[in-house]
């Protein structure tokens, strides 16, 4: 019988393909809920620029919901905010939203020398330090950054950038190379703050981008990022259908891929090669509109198919009941 492991030991063993005492439950993206905010007496719109509130909200996943990990960055706009985009920071039950873009041409972007000190970035870094100090060495701490493809959407515009990939691919490559500096700098700072892994959200998904575009434009940049952090754990997150590009993600060097429930689990496992998979509990139908038994049924099904790192498929809607999130870990403990 396997000795009981700490949460951190359990996740690291699962990523390494080693035997564990039970399966690991992690959250590469947000599991913040309005219910958790209400329990803490904080407003969700305030957590993105307050490291104490950000850390307190992240800790709920480990302390109350039974997850083996914590992940304190709840929005996708921290980088855009730090660079000067106008941000609507949301409400008690809505996510932050970006307004407008900043750059028409790659040459307009210059890496800010004070980037890590800008409040939206410093808040995430400081929250990781606080979580590491508060929860100690036994919890698995995950950081998060937006990758260069998503940063190109945010800073240059989705339509603008997608047109560039077709009409001016060299311009698209230059944006990707420029914005990879932001990702690498932020990733490094999060590891130095105490993160055990960092999620890269880069939304080169099938409804917008062909597998060939990923391979030609983004994979080389991802390979460079993975080479910089070859001794670290990077978790790649991409929403939507990804079966047709999964092998490219593995070839880019990612150790773990966080995938969406629209993908067939059996097929994904066959295509992933040595890359570990985490997912893929459905957000809208199971976690948001379902009940604990629905969560239990899907969790057990995913486990039966062979997923050993269990997680929601993406950032959960804020209105998801905590009871449903807690049921994921309860199910794993009962198996």
C-alpha positions as CSV (number, residue, x, y, z in Angstrom):
1,X,0.0,0.0,0.0
2,X,1.4,3.4,-1.0
3,X,2.3,5.7,1.9
4,X,0.1,8.7,2.2
5,X,1.6,11.6,0.3
6,X,1.3,15.3,0.8
7,X,-0.7,17.2,-1.9
8,X,2.5,18.5,-3.5
9,X,4.1,15.0,-3.5
10,X,0.9,13.6,-5.0
11,X,0.8,16.0,-7.9
12,X,4.5,15.7,-8.6
13,X,4.3,11.9,-8.6
14,X,1.3,12.0,-11.0
15,X,3.1,14.3,-13.4
16,X,6.2,12.0,-13.3
17,X,4.0,8.9,-13.9
18,X,4.8,7.4,-10.5
19,X,2.5,5.5,-8.2
20,X,0.4,7.7,-5.9
21,X,-1.7,7.0,-2.8
22,X,-4.8,8.4,-4.7
23,X,-5.3,10.5,-7.8
24,X,-4.5,14.2,-7.7
25,X,-7.1,17.0,-8.0
26,X,-5.8,20.3,-9.3
27,X,-6.9,23.6,-10.8
28,X,-4.6,24.9,-13.5
29,X,-7.2,27.7,-14.0
30,X,-9.5,29.5,-11.6
31,X,-11.9,27.8,-9.2
32,X,-12.9,31.2,-7.6
33,X,-16.7,31.4,-6.9
34,X,-19.0,34.1,-5.7
35,X,-19.8,31.7,-2.8
36,X,-16.2,31.7,-1.7
37,X,-16.0,35.4,-2.0
38,X,-19.1,35.8,0.2
39,X,-17.7,33.4,2.8
40,X,-14.5,35.5,2.9
41,X,-16.4,38.8,2.9
42,X,-14.7,40.1,-0.2
43,X,-15.9,41.4,-3.6
44,X,-14.5,39.5,-6.6
45,X,-13.8,42.7,-8.5
46,X,-11.3,43.7,-5.8
47,X,-9.1,40.5,-5.7
48,X,-7.2,41.2,-8.9
49,X,-5.2,44.1,-7.5
50,X,-5.0,43.0,-3.9
51,X,-2.5,40.2,-3.1
52,X,-4.0,39.5,0.3
53,X,-7.5,39.0,-1.1
54,X,-6.2,37.1,-4.1
55,X,-4.2,34.7,-1.9
56,X,-7.2,34.2,0.6
57,X,-9.5,33.4,-2.3
58,X,-7.0,31.0,-3.9
59,X,-6.5,29.2,-0.5
60,X,-10.2,28.1,-0.4
61,X,-9.5,25.5,-3.0
62,X,-7.0,23.7,-0.8
63,X,-8.4,24.5,2.6
64,X,-12.2,24.1,2.0
65,X,-12.7,22.3,-1.3
66,X,-10.1,19.5,-1.0
67,X,-8.0,20.3,-4.0
68,X,-4.3,19.5,-4.0
69,X,-3.4,22.8,-5.6
70,X,-4.0,26.5,-5.4
71,X,-3.9,28.9,-8.3
72,X,-4.3,32.6,-7.5
73,X,-4.6,34.4,-10.9
74,X,-8.3,34.5,-11.6
75,X,-8.5,36.7,-14.7
76,X,-7.0,36.6,-18.2
77,X,-6.3,40.3,-18.3
78,X,-3.5,40.9,-15.7
79,X,-0.9,41.4,-18.4
80,X,-3.1,43.7,-20.6
81,X,-4.0,45.7,-17.5
82,X,-0.3,46.1,-16.6
83,X,0.5,47.4,-20.1
84,X,-2.3,50.0,-20.0
85,X,-5.4,48.5,-21.5
86,X,-8.7,49.7,-20.1
87,X,-10.2,47.0,-17.9
88,X,-13.7,46.5,-16.5
89,X,-12.8,44.5,-13.4
90,X,-16.2,42.8,-13.3
91,X,-18.6,42.4,-10.4
92,X,-19.5,39.9,-7.7
93,X,-20.4,37.4,-10.3
94,X,-18.8,38.5,-13.6
95,X,-15.2,38.1,-14.8
96,X,-13.0,41.1,-15.7
97,X,-13.2,42.2,-19.3
98,X,-10.7,44.2,-21.5
99,X,-11.6,47.2,-23.6
100,X,-9.6,48.2,-26.6
101,X,-6.1,47.2,-27.8
102,X,-2.7,48.9,-27.7
103,X,-0.5,47.9,-30.7
104,X,-1.0,48.1,-34.4
105,X,2.6,47.1,-35.2
106,X,5.1,44.9,-33.3
107,X,7.7,47.7,-33.2
108,X,5.3,49.7,-31.0
109,X,5.9,47.3,-28.2
110,X,8.8,47.8,-25.8
111,X,9.4,45.6,-22.8
112,X,8.7,47.7,-19.8
113,X,11.7,47.8,-17.4
114,X,9.3,48.0,-14.4
115,X,6.9,45.3,-15.7
116,X,7.2,43.1,-12.6
117,X,6.4,46.0,-10.3
118,X,3.2,47.0,-12.1
119,X,0.3,46.4,-9.8
120,X,-1.6,43.7,-11.8
121,X,1.6,41.7,-12.2
122,X,3.0,42.3,-8.7
123,X,-0.3,41.3,-7.2
124,X,0.0,37.8,-8.7
125,X,3.6,37.4,-7.7
126,X,3.0,38.6,-4.1
127,X,0.0,36.3,-3.8
128,X,2.1,33.3,-4.7
129,X,4.6,34.3,-2.0
130,X,1.7,34.7,0.5
131,X,0.3,31.3,-0.4
132,X,3.7,29.6,-0.1
133,X,4.2,31.2,3.3
134,X,0.7,30.5,4.6
135,X,0.2,27.0,3.4
136,X,3.7,25.7,3.7
137,X,5.7,23.3,1.5
138,X,3.0,20.6,1.2
139,X,0.5,22.3,-1.2
140,X,1.1,22.4,-4.9
141,X,1.1,26.1,-6.0
142,X,0.3,26.9,-9.6
143,X,1.0,30.3,-11.3
144,X,-0.6,31.4,-14.5
145,X,0.4,33.6,-17.5
146,X,-1.1,34.4,-20.9
147,X,1.0,33.0,-23.7
148,X,2.1,35.0,-26.7
149,X,-0.8,34.0,-29.0
150,X,-3.4,35.1,-26.4
151,X,-1.4,38.2,-25.7
152,X,-1.5,39.0,-29.4
153,X,-5.3,38.8,-29.2
154,X,-5.4,41.0,-26.2
155,X,-2.9,43.6,-27.2
156,X,-3.3,43.7,-31.0
157,X,-6.9,42.5,-31.4
158,X,-8.3,39.0,-32.2
159,X,-9.4,39.9,-35.7
160,X,-6.3,41.9,-36.5
161,X,-4.0,39.1,-35.4
162,X,-5.9,36.3,-37.1
163,X,-5.8,38.3,-40.4
164,X,-2.0,38.8,-39.8
165,X,-1.5,35.0,-39.5
166,X,-3.0,34.6,-43.0
167,X,-1.9,37.8,-44.8
168,X,1.2,38.9,-43.0
169,X,2.6,35.8,-41.2
170,X,6.0,37.5,-40.6
171,X,4.2,40.3,-38.7
172,X,2.3,37.7,-36.7
173,X,5.6,35.9,-35.8
174,X,7.1,39.2,-34.7
175,X,4.2,39.8,-32.3
176,X,4.6,36.3,-31.0
177,X,8.3,36.7,-30.4
178,X,7.9,40.1,-28.8
179,X,5.1,39.0,-26.4
180,X,7.0,35.8,-25.5
181,X,9.3,38.2,-23.5
182,X,6.3,39.1,-21.3
183,X,5.4,35.5,-20.8
184,X,9.0,34.4,-20.0
185,X,9.5,37.3,-17.6
186,X,6.3,36.6,-15.7
187,X,6.8,32.9,-15.6
188,X,10.3,33.3,-14.1
189,X,9.0,35.7,-11.5
190,X,6.3,33.2,-10.4
191,X,8.7,30.4,-10.1
192,X,11.0,32.6,-8.0
193,X,8.0,33.5,-5.8
194,X,7.4,29.8,-5.0
195,X,5.2,28.4,-7.7
196,X,5.6,24.6,-8.4
197,X,4.2,24.9,-11.9
198,X,2.9,27.7,-14.1
199,X,-0.1,27.4,-16.5
200,X,0.3,29.0,-19.9
201,X,-3.1,30.0,-21.4
202,X,-2.7,30.2,-25.2
203,X,-5.9,30.0,-27.1
204,X,-4.9,28.6,-30.5
205,X,-8.0,26.5,-30.5
206,X,-9.7,24.7,-33.4
207,X,-12.5,27.1,-33.9
208,X,-10.0,29.9,-34.8
209,X,-6.8,28.4,-35.9
210,X,-5.7,25.4,-38.0
211,X,-3.2,22.9,-36.7
212,X,-0.8,24.0,-39.5
213,X,-0.9,27.6,-38.2
214,X,-0.1,26.4,-34.7
215,X,2.8,24.3,-36.0
216,X,4.2,27.0,-38.3
217,X,3.7,30.1,-36.1
218,X,3.3,29.3,-32.4
219,X,5.0,25.9,-31.9
220,X,8.5,27.4,-32.4
221,X,7.8,30.0,-29.8
222,X,6.4,27.4,-27.3
223,X,9.5,25.3,-27.9
224,X,11.7,28.3,-27.0
225,X,9.7,28.9,-23.8
226,X,9.9,25.3,-22.8
227,X,13.6,25.3,-23.4
228,X,14.0,28.2,-21.0
229,X,12.0,26.3,-18.4
230,X,13.1,22.7,-19.3
231,X,13.7,21.9,-15.6
232,X,10.3,23.3,-14.5
233,X,6.7,22.3,-15.0
234,X,4.7,24.2,-17.5
235,X,1.0,23.3,-17.9
236,X,-0.4,24.3,-21.2
237,X,-4.1,25.3,-21.4
238,X,-6.1,25.7,-24.5
239,X,-9.9,25.8,-24.6
240,X,-12.1,24.0,-27.1
241,X,-11.3,21.3,-29.6
242,X,-7.6,20.4,-29.6
243,X,-7.5,16.7,-30.7
244,X,-6.1,17.7,-34.1
245,X,-3.1,19.6,-32.7
246,X,-2.4,17.7,-29.5
247,X,0.6,16.0,-30.9
248,X,2.0,19.4,-31.8
249,X,1.5,20.5,-28.2
250,X,3.5,17.5,-27.0
251,X,6.2,18.2,-29.5
252,X,6.5,21.7,-28.2
253,X,7.7,20.2,-25.0
254,X,4.9,20.7,-22.5
255,X,4.8,18.3,-19.6
256,X,1.1,18.7,-19.0
257,X,-1.9,19.7,-21.1
258,X,-5.2,21.0,-19.5
259,X,-8.0,20.1,-21.9
260,X,-11.7,20.8,-22.5
261,X,-14.6,18.4,-22.2
262,X,-15.5,18.7,-25.8
263,X,-12.6,16.4,-26.6
264,X,-12.9,12.6,-26.3
265,X,-10.9,11.4,-23.4
266,X,-9.9,8.0,-24.9
267,X,-8.7,9.7,-28.1
268,X,-6.8,12.4,-26.3
269,X,-5.0,9.8,-24.2
270,X,-3.9,8.0,-27.3
271,X,-2.6,11.1,-29.0
272,X,-0.9,12.7,-26.0
273,X,2.3,10.6,-26.0
274,X,4.4,11.2,-22.9
275,X,2.6,14.5,-22.2
276,X,0.3,14.1,-19.2
277,X,-3.3,15.3,-19.4
278,X,-5.5,17.0,-16.8
279,X,-9.2,17.8,-17.1
280,X,-11.9,17.7,-18.1
281,X,-14.9,18.1,-15.8
282,X,-17.5,20.0,-17.7
283,X,-18.3,23.5,-16.5
284,X,-21.7,24.6,-17.9
285,X,-23.6,21.4,-17.7
286,X,-22.0,19.6,-14.8
287,X,-20.4,22.0,-12.4
288,X,-22.8,25.0,-13.0
289,X,-26.2,23.4,-13.7
290,X,-25.6,19.9,-12.4
291,X,-25.6,18.6,-8.8
292,X,-23.1,16.6,-6.8
293,X,-24.2,13.3,-8.3
294,X,-23.6,14.6,-11.8
295,X,-20.1,15.7,-10.7
296,X,-19.5,12.4,-9.1
297,X,-20.6,10.5,-12.2
298,X,-18.4,12.5,-14.6
299,X,-15.4,12.4,-12.3
300,X,-15.7,8.6,-11.9
301,X,-16.0,8.3,-15.7
302,X,-12.9,10.4,-16.4
303,X,-10.9,8.3,-13.9
304,X,-12.1,5.1,-15.4
305,X,-10.9,6.2,-18.8
306,X,-7.4,6.8,-17.4
307,X,-7.0,10.5,-16.4
308,X,-4.8,10.7,-13.3
309,X,-4.8,14.5,-12.8
310,X,-8.4,15.6,-12.3
311,X,-9.5,19.1,-12.8
312,X,-12.4,21.3,-14.1
313,X,-12.0,21.9,-17.9
314,X,-11.3,25.7,-17.6
315,X,-11.9,28.6,-15.3
316,X,-15.2,27.8,-13.6
317,X,-18.2,30.2,-13.8
318,X,-18.4,32.3,-10.6
319,X,-21.9,31.0,-9.9
320,X,-20.7,27.3,-9.6
321,X,-21.8,26.0,-6.1
322,X,-18.8,25.1,-3.9
323,X,-20.6,21.9,-3.1
324,X,-20.1,20.8,-6.7
325,X,-16.4,21.7,-6.6
326,X,-15.9,19.9,-3.3
327,X,-17.6,16.8,-4.7
328,X,-14.7,16.3,-7.2
329,X,-12.2,15.7,-4.3
330,X,-14.8,13.7,-2.3
331,X,-15.3,11.4,-5.3
332,X,-11.6,10.8,-5.7
333,X,-11.2,10.0,-2.0
334,X,-14.0,7.5,-2.2
335,X,-12.8,5.6,-5.3
